[in-house]
């Protein structure tokens, strides 16, 4: 029986894979006060009967009673900026376009740092309603975009930039995007399919 088989057969569902947690009321919590952890597995009963879960980047499993699940507050811009995304999250019911929809584009601008599987996505986001629609449409097929970007730039850390978005859309007949620094807006034309 593999470790995953054991976990599947002994799930407690106190915490789910992809949940974001922080440590509380233990020695580790004092050392990792501001650290957010991603649940690598769903919680399960170990052989001693304790409710435990594996955390990404932590050796061994951890007792659930010393973990506090963090609920995402979409209106909290600081929390959005430091939010942790997992592949499980991105493949679930919430898509990146949905994430962009929840951002307050009137108040938030600049770079949005997202950690996915321990790698940083630096999404350039601008404070205009029009840009939200553009980014949502581009990122709907984000696996294809990342493959394209890696082939074009050699980057494997999934750094997203306006130039690559523009090229990706133009090369795939999705329209043309141009950033105007004077107005701080992205301009999007469905009919234009080349540079």
Secondary structure, 3 states (H helix, E strand, C coil): CCHHHHHHHCECCCCCCCCEEEECCCHHHHHCCCCCEEECCCCEECCCCCEEEEECCCCCEEEHHHEEECCCCCCCHHHHHCCEECHHHHCCCCCHHHHHHHCCCCCCCEEEEEEECCEEEEEEECCCHHHHHHHHHHHCCHHHHHHHHHHHHCCCCCCECHHHHHHHHHHCCCCEEEEECCCCEEEEECCCCCC
